[in-house]
Amino acid sequence: MPDRRAALLRRWLDLTRQVLPGLAAAHRWPIRLDHCFMRVCLDAALGQRWDRVVRRPAVRHLSEAQLAAAIAVAERIAAEPALLPRLNAASLAMRRKAA
């Protein structure tokens, strides 16, 4: 359904471009930029480097299920800010291993 995908995409972009960056300074997160939040959420949602399973740009190629999973991670981070540093470290570690 195009309308469902459009709604998911709007929520994803709001979370990664507004909500999470807006929380970054207050929580002293190690990242502040939208593409970094996207990386962390997608890697966590997919359980591996997102770019190993989804073509770039991700916003065009994610399935609805993948997008919903990434949104769930972003919403969990917004609700539990202490998660972000751990998820970011895990994302960076999996990228070092896979490089």
Secondary structure per residue as TSV (DSSP state, phi and psi in degrees):
chain	resnum	aa	ss	phi	psi
A	1	M	-	360.0	116.7
A	2	P	H	-59.6	-35.3
A	3	D	H	-66.7	-39.2
A	4	R	H	-65.0	-45.4
A	5	R	H	-62.1	-42.1
A	6	A	H	-61.8	-40.5
A	7	A	H	-66.5	-42.2
A	8	L	H	-61.8	-44.0
A	9	L	H	-63.4	-41.6
A	10	R	H	-60.4	-43.3
A	11	R	H	-65.6	-43.3
A	12	W	H	-57.9	-48.7
A	13	L	H	-67.5	-36.7
A	14	D	H	-63.4	-46.0
A	15	L	I	-62.7	-46.0
A	16	T	I	-85.5	-20.7
A	17	R	I	-102.7	-22.1
A	18	Q	I	-121.2	-60.8
A	19	V	I	-62.4	-58.6
A	20	L	H	-66.2	-46.2
A	21	P	H	-59.5	-32.3
A	22	G	H	-67.2	-26.0
A	23	L	H	-88.7	-16.8
A	24	A	H	-56.8	-50.5
A	25	A	H	-65.9	-42.9
A	26	A	H	-62.6	-31.0
A	27	H	H	-102.6	4.2
A	28	R	T	52.6	44.7
A	29	W	-	-70.6	151.7
A	30	P	S	-76.1	-8.6
A	31	I	-	-126.4	154.7
A	32	R	-	-138.9	-15.9
A	33	L	S	-94.0	147.4
A	34	D	H	-56.2	-43.2
A	35	H	H	-67.0	-26.6
A	36	C	H	-70.9	-41.4
A	37	F	H	-64.4	-38.4
A	38	M	H	-61.6	-45.6
A	39	R	H	-57.7	-50.5
A	40	V	H	-60.4	-48.6
A	41	C	H	-66.5	-42.4
A	42	L	H	-67.6	-44.6
A	43	D	H	-59.8	-44.0
A	44	A	H	-65.5	-42.3
A	45	A	H	-66.9	-36.7
A	46	L	H	-94.2	-11.5
A	47	G	T	74.5	13.4
A	48	Q	S	-166.7	176.5
A	49	R	-	-55.8	121.7
A	50	W	G	-59.4	-34.5
A	51	D	G	-75.7	-0.7
A	52	R	G	-87.0	-17.0
A	53	V	T	-124.4	-10.8
A	54	V	S	-130.9	131.7
A	55	R	-	-68.5	152.6
A	56	R	S	-82.5	147.4
A	57	P	S	-76.4	139.2
A	58	A	H	-56.8	-40.0
A	59	V	H	-59.3	-25.9
A	60	R	H	-88.7	-25.2
A	61	H	H	-111.5	-6.8
A	62	L	-	-67.2	139.6
A	63	S	-	-73.0	165.7
A	64	E	H	-59.4	-39.7
A	65	A	H	-65.4	-42.0
A	66	Q	H	-65.1	-42.5
A	67	L	H	-64.0	-42.8
A	68	A	H	-63.3	-38.9
A	69	A	H	-65.8	-41.0
A	70	A	H	-66.1	-38.9
A	71	I	H	-62.1	-42.0
A	72	A	H	-60.4	-40.3
A	73	V	H	-64.4	-46.7
A	74	A	H	-61.2	-42.2
A	75	E	H	-66.7	-35.4
A	76	R	H	-66.2	-40.6
A	77	I	H	-61.7	-44.5
A	78	A	H	-61.2	-36.2
A	79	A	H	-80.7	-29.0
A	80	E	-	-130.1	75.4
A	81	P	T	-55.1	-25.6
A	82	A	T	-65.3	-15.5
A	83	L	H	-71.9	-30.8
A	84	L	H	-56.0	-51.0
A	85	P	H	-57.2	-39.8
A	86	R	H	-66.9	-44.1
A	87	L	H	-66.7	-36.9
A	88	N	H	-64.3	-44.9
A	89	A	H	-62.2	-40.3
A	90	A	H	-65.1	-40.2
A	91	S	H	-63.4	-45.8
A	92	L	H	-65.2	-39.0
A	93	A	H	-64.8	-42.3
A	94	M	H	-67.4	-28.4
A	95	R	H	-73.9	-36.6
A	96	R	H	-65.4	-42.2
A	97	K	H	-65.4	-37.9
A	98	A	H	-86.4	-7.5
A	99	A	-	-69.6	360.0
